């Protein structure tokens, strides 16, 4: 008798293992996850507390108040928006809705690993295109596309590299893909990138019939613990996601808190200003102590540990942990000599640099 087993593609999925601080009572500096170091908006906190009085109620299945708040904030059509339990749920739902066994899904080499997980969970085949020095290579993606390509995932800006490609390159990618391929733009870190040649993809969605934009409340808005994401795209795409998502997938507190967060422009500007100040500072200081830092437009940096037989990435991670600091090793991206380090508060950033100088000399 055969033992019960999942489909083979599920066996290829590596479970996510976040960095966990020891439960030793110490206050840890956690720079391993891309939190907003300033926390959530005061308006969002007020809404969350108010929502606590209503948690005996089911959330709005249609997500209407939140969808309309997103639509007002971004000047887009609420009927073309769907909300999910974080952007990662939306990535999985899109893969389930549009790809399956025998289909191919395009991803980029250092792209967000949630893409590969969603593709394998759907039973489809992942086709990975090479990048150039941590930057998406549009031509490589186009070259790998075929008649079997149902989805192309693009993280822009990308995690964990922190790099981006300009709007012109995204348009070139869309034009070069087969017309039956859905281009999914994961713009989770878009709020941190205000460069003139960058676009989150809103206008690309509005001028195309095969593009879905994905955004999140986890980064700029500081609501990572509530899990709220959203997508904007063609009605048929949104309808497909609505058909398979959980009936009440976004909780009532999450919906109310996210809607309130959108109304606090002051908190958003404070978050952007903090990152604009400390991202270049952190990059310079990490270079000064001997790391190679890749240019980033996000709220984190990718740093390469110098080649040294007596040193290694794990030795650096362990040393920082002894100093009460957590960073993220990115070995699952084929970057065994790199660390992803989130921009923290002033005192956290300075403590990190001091601890790195101790081991890197």
C-alpha positions in Angstrom: 0.0 0.0 0.0 1.4 3.4 -1.0 1.9 5.9 1.7 0.0 9.2 1.4 2.3 11.8 -0.1 2.0 15.3 -1.6 2.7 16.0 -5.3 6.5 15.9 -6.1 6.7 19.7 -6.6 5.7 20.3 -3.0 8.7 18.2 -1.9 10.9 20.7 -3.6 9.8 23.5 -1.3 12.2 24.6 1.4 10.2 25.8 4.5 10.9 29.4 5.4 13.1 29.6 8.5 13.3 33.1 9.9 16.1 34.2 12.3 14.9 33.6 15.8 16.4 35.3 18.9 17.1 33.0 21.8 14.5 33.3 24.6 17.0 34.6 27.1 15.3 37.8 28.2 17.7 40.1 26.4 16.4 43.0 24.2 17.6 42.0 20.7 18.2 44.3 17.8 16.4 42.6 15.0 17.7 43.7 11.6 16.9 40.4 9.9 13.4 41.2 8.8 12.4 44.3 6.8 10.3 46.0 9.5 9.5 49.7 9.6 11.9 50.8 12.4 9.4 53.6 13.4 6.5 51.2 13.8 3.0 51.8 12.7 1.2 55.1 12.3 -0.6 56.5 15.5 -3.8 56.7 13.5 -3.4 53.0 12.6 -2.8 52.1 16.3 -6.0 54.0 17.2 -7.9 52.1 14.6 -6.5 48.8 15.8 -7.6 49.5 19.3 -11.0 50.4 18.1 -11.2 47.2 16.1 -10.6 45.2 19.3 -14.2 46.0 20.4 -15.5 44.3 17.2 -13.5 41.1 16.9 -16.6 39.0 17.5 -17.7 40.1 14.0 -16.7 38.6 10.7 -14.7 41.0 8.5 -16.2 42.5 5.3 -15.9 39.7 2.7 -16.0 42.3 -0.1 -13.3 44.4 1.6 -15.1 47.5 0.3 -14.0 50.1 2.8 -10.3 49.1 2.5 -10.5 48.8 -1.3 -12.0 52.3 -1.6 -9.4 53.7 0.8 -6.6 52.2 -1.4 -8.3 53.5 -4.5 -8.5 57.1 -3.1 -4.9 57.0 -2.0 -3.5 55.8 -5.3 -6.2 57.3 -7.7 -7.2 53.9 -9.1 -10.4 52.0 -9.6 -11.6 50.2 -6.5 -13.4 47.5 -8.6 -10.0 46.4 -9.9 -8.5 45.9 -6.4 -8.3 42.7 -4.3 -6.9 42.5 -0.7 -5.2 39.5 0.7 -3.4 38.3 3.9 -0.1 39.9 3.0 1.2 40.1 -0.5 2.6 36.6 -0.3 -0.9 35.1 -0.2 -1.7 37.0 -3.4 1.4 35.6 -5.0 0.2 32.1 -4.2 -3.4 32.8 -5.3 -2.2 34.1 -8.7 0.0 31.0 -9.2 -2.9 28.7 -8.3 -5.3 30.6 -10.6 -3.2 30.9 -13.7 -0.6 28.1 -13.6 -0.5 24.3 -13.0 1.2 21.1 -14.0 2.9 21.4 -17.4 2.9 25.2 -17.3 5.9 27.4 -16.9 6.4 30.4 -14.7 9.3 32.8 -15.2 11.3 34.1 -12.2 14.6 36.0 -12.0 17.7 34.6 -10.4 17.8 36.5 -7.2 14.1 37.3 -7.1 12.0 37.0 -4.0 11.9 33.3 -3.0 8.2 33.4 -2.3 7.8 33.2 -6.1 9.4 29.8 -6.4 7.4 28.5 -3.4 4.1 29.6 -5.0 5.1 28.1 -8.4 6.0 24.7 -6.8 2.9 24.7 -4.6 0.8 25.1 -7.8 2.6 22.2 -9.4 4.0 24.4 -12.3 7.6 24.5 -13.5 9.8 27.4 -12.5 12.0 28.8 -15.2 14.8 31.0 -13.8 16.5 33.7 -15.8 20.0 35.0 -14.9 20.6 38.5 -13.5 23.5 40.9 -14.1 25.3 41.9 -10.9 22.2 41.5 -8.8 20.0 43.5 -11.3 17.1 41.9 -13.3 18.1 41.2 -16.9 15.0 41.9 -19.0 16.4 40.4 -22.2 17.2 37.2 -20.3 13.6 36.9 -19.0 12.2 37.5 -22.5 14.6 34.9 -24.0 13.4 32.3 -21.5 9.7 32.8 -22.3 7.8 30.3 -24.3 4.3 29.2 -25.3 4.0 27.4 -22.0 4.9 30.5 -19.9 1.7 31.5 -18.0 3.2 34.0 -15.5 6.3 36.1 -15.2 7.1 37.3 -11.6 9.1 40.5 -11.3 10.1 42.0 -7.9 10.8 45.7 -8.5 12.5 46.8 -6.3 13.8 43.3 -5.4 14.3 41.6 -2.1 17.1 40.7 -1.1 19.2 42.6 -3.5 17.6 46.1 -3.0 18.1 46.9 -6.7 15.5 48.0 -9.3 14.9 48.4 -13.0 13.4 51.6 -14.5 9.9 51.9 -15.8 11.2 51.8 -19.4 12.7 48.3 -18.8 9.5 47.0 -17.2 7.6 48.2 -20.3 10.1 46.5 -22.5 9.6 43.3 -20.5 5.8 43.5 -20.9 6.1 44.1 -24.6 8.5 41.2 -25.0 6.4 38.5 -23.2 3.8 36.4 -25.0 0.4 38.0 -24.9 -1.0 35.0 -22.9 1.6 35.6 -20.1 0.5 37.4 -17.0 3.2 39.8 -15.8 3.1 40.1 -12.0 4.8 43.2 -10.6 5.7 42.8 -6.9 6.2 46.4 -5.8 6.4 45.7 -2.1 9.2 48.3 -1.6 7.9 50.9 -4.0 7.2 53.5 -1.3 10.9 53.7 -0.6 11.9 54.4 -4.2 11.1 58.0 -5.5 13.6 58.1 -8.3 12.3 59.8 -11.5 12.8 56.7 -13.7 11.0 54.3 -11.3 7.3 53.4 -11.4 5.4 51.0 -9.1 3.6 49.8 -12.3 0.2 51.5 -11.9 0.2 53.1 -15.3 1.5 49.8 -16.9 -1.5 48.0 -15.4 -3.9 50.7 -16.8 -2.4 50.4 -20.3 -2.2 46.6 -20.5 -4.5 43.6 -20.3 -1.9 41.2 -18.9 -0.3 42.9 -15.8 -1.1 42.6 -12.1 0.5 45.0 -9.6 1.0 43.7 -6.0 1.6 46.0 -3.0 1.7 45.6 0.8 1.2 47.3 4.1 4.1 45.5 5.7 6.9 47.9 4.8 6.2 51.7 4.7 3.0 51.4 6.8 4.6 49.2 9.5 1.8 46.6 9.6 3.8 43.4 8.9 2.2 41.6 11.9 -1.3 42.1 10.5 -0.6 40.7 7.1 -2.4 43.0 4.6 -1.5 43.0 0.9 -3.4 44.1 -2.2 -3.4 43.7 -6.0 -4.5 46.0 -8.8 -5.2 44.5 -12.3 -7.6 43.6 -15.0 -11.1 42.6 -13.8 -10.7 39.0 -15.0 -7.5 38.6 -12.9 -9.2 40.1 -9.8 -12.2 37.9 -10.3 -10.1 34.8 -10.5 -8.3 35.7 -7.3 -11.6 36.5 -5.6 -13.0 33.1 -6.7 -10.3 31.1 -4.9 -9.3 33.3 -1.9 -10.5 32.5 1.6 -14.0 33.9 2.3 -12.7 36.1 5.2 -9.0 36.1 4.3 -8.2 39.6 5.7 -9.2 40.0 9.3 -11.4 42.8 10.5 -8.6 44.5 12.6 -6.3 44.3 9.6 -8.8 45.9 7.2 -9.6 48.8 9.6 -6.0 49.4 10.6 -4.7 49.4 7.0 -7.4 51.8 5.9 -6.4 54.2 8.7 -2.7 53.9 7.9 -3.4 55.2 4.4 -4.6 58.5 5.8 -1.4 59.3 7.8 0.8 61.1 5.3 2.9 62.5 8.1 4.0 59.1 9.3 4.7 58.0 5.7 6.9 61.0 5.2 8.7 60.5 8.5 9.4 56.9 7.5 10.7 57.9 4.1 12.9 60.6 5.7 14.4 58.2 8.2 15.3 55.7 5.5 16.7 58.5 3.2 19.0 59.5 6.0 20.2 56.2 7.4 20.3 54.0 4.3 23.3 55.9 2.8 24.9 56.3 6.2 24.6 52.5 6.8 25.9 51.7 3.3 29.0 54.0 3.8 29.8 52.6 7.3 29.5 49.0 6.2 31.8 49.7 3.3 34.2 51.4 5.7 34.5 48.3 7.9 35.2 46.1 4.9 31.9 44.8 3.4 30.9 45.3 -0.2 27.4 46.9 -0.3 25.2 46.8 -3.3 23.2 49.9 -4.2 19.8 49.7 -2.6 16.6 51.7 -3.0 14.8 49.7 -0.2 14.9 49.8 3.6 17.7 47.3 3.7 21.1 46.6 2.1 22.8 43.5 0.7 26.3 43.3 1.9 29.0 40.8 0.9 31.4 39.5 3.5 35.1 39.7 2.4 36.8 36.5 1.3 39.0 35.4 4.2 39.9 31.8 5.0 39.6 32.6 8.7 36.3 34.3 8.4 32.9 33.5 6.9 29.3 34.7 6.8 28.3 32.4 9.7 31.2 33.7 11.8 29.9 37.2 11.3 26.3 36.2 12.0 27.4 34.4 15.2 29.5 37.4 16.4 26.6 39.8 15.9 24.3 37.4 17.7 26.6 37.4 20.7 26.2 41.2 20.7 22.5 40.9 20.6 22.1 41.8 16.9 20.2 39.7 14.3 20.8 39.9 10.5 19.7 37.7 7.7 22.0 35.3 5.9 20.7 34.8 2.3 22.2 31.4 1.4 18.9 30.3 -0.1 19.5 32.8 -2.9 22.8 31.3 -3.7 24.5 34.1 -1.9 26.4 32.2 0.8 28.8 35.1 1.4 26.1 37.8 1.7 24.0 39.3 4.5 20.7 41.3 4.2 20.7 44.0 6.8 17.7 46.2 7.5 18.0 49.9 8.2 17.1 50.3 11.9 16.9 53.2 14.3 19.9 55.4 14.9 21.2 53.5 17.9 20.6 50.1 16.3 22.5 51.1 13.1 25.5 52.4 15.2 25.5 49.3 17.4 25.7 47.2 14.3 28.6 49.0 12.8 30.5 48.9 16.1 30.0 45.1 16.4 31.0 44.5 12.7 34.2 46.6 13.2 35.1 44.3 16.1 35.2 41.2 13.9 36.2 42.7 10.6 38.8 44.9 12.0 
